[in-house]
Amino acid sequence: MKMLAWRRKQLPELGTPQGVELMRRLLKHAGRPQPIGTIYSASKLSTPTMRKTVKAFVQRGFARIEPDPDDARRSLLQATPKLSSFAVEYARRLSNLH
């Protein structure tokens, strides 16, 4: 039960399909910003649902949005070190469950 409470406190959106999908995508492309539109279109979930999840990740400091230096019309999303640290700690806690 402690594990679930910790995860909910740190990143409650991880309890949703869109939260899991966004975290997976950000970690997979760590260090390489991704166009936000690509993230929305690659998702099987609705754009408003993903937009809300992206906003939550940014507000919690797990991701950041920056302008695309090559195209002023686009914004890029990138994982922060906080997300990487969270993923390491989450994996550590999961491995200690058994």
NORSUL-V693512 format. One record per residue. N is the residue number from 1. SS is DSSP state (alpha for helix, beta for strand, coil for the rest). OMEGA is omega as a letter, one per 40 degrees, with the letter a starting at -180 (999 if undefined). Layout:
BEGIN
n->{N & N}
ss->{SS & SS}
omega->{OMEGA & OMEGA}
END
This chain:
BEGIN
n->{1 & 2 & 3 & 4 & 5 & 6 & 7 & 8 & 9 & 10 & 11 & 12 & 13 & 14 & 15 & 16 & 17 & 18 & 19 & 20 & 21 & 22 & 23 & 24 & 25 & 26 & 27 & 28 & 29 & 30 & 31 & 32 & 33 & 34 & 35 & 36 & 37 & 38 & 39 & 40 & 41 & 42 & 43 & 44 & 45 & 46 & 47 & 48 & 49 & 50 & 51 & 52 & 53 & 54 & 55 & 56 & 57 & 58 & 59 & 60 & 61 & 62 & 63 & 64 & 65 & 66 & 67 & 68 & 69 & 70 & 71 & 72 & 73 & 74 & 75 & 76 & 77 & 78 & 79 & 80 & 81 & 82 & 83 & 84 & 85 & 86 & 87 & 88 & 89 & 90 & 91 & 92 & 93 & 94 & 95 & 96 & 97 & 98}
ss->{coil & alpha & alpha & alpha & alpha & alpha & alpha & alpha & alpha & alpha & alpha & alpha & alpha & alpha & alpha & coil & alpha & alpha & alpha & alpha & alpha & alpha & alpha & alpha & alpha & alpha & alpha & alpha & coil & coil & coil & coil & coil & beta & beta & alpha & alpha & alpha & alpha & alpha & alpha & alpha & coil & coil & coil & coil & alpha & alpha & alpha & alpha & alpha & alpha & alpha & alpha & alpha & alpha & alpha & alpha & alpha & coil & coil & coil & beta & beta & beta & beta & beta & beta & coil & coil & beta & beta & beta & beta & beta & beta & beta & beta & beta & coil & alpha & alpha & alpha & alpha & alpha & alpha & alpha & alpha & alpha & alpha & alpha & alpha & alpha & alpha & alpha & coil & coil & coil}
omega->{i & a & a & i & i & a & i & i & a & a & a & a & i & i & a & i & a & i & i & a & a & i & i & a & a & a & i & a & a & a & i & i & i & i & a & i & i & i & i & a & i & a & i & a & a & i & i & i & i & i & i & i & i & a & i & i & a & a & i & i & a & i & i & i & i & i & i & a & a & a & a & i & a & i & a & i & a & i & i & i & i & i & i & i & i & a & i & a & i & i & i & i & i & a & i & a & a & 999}
END
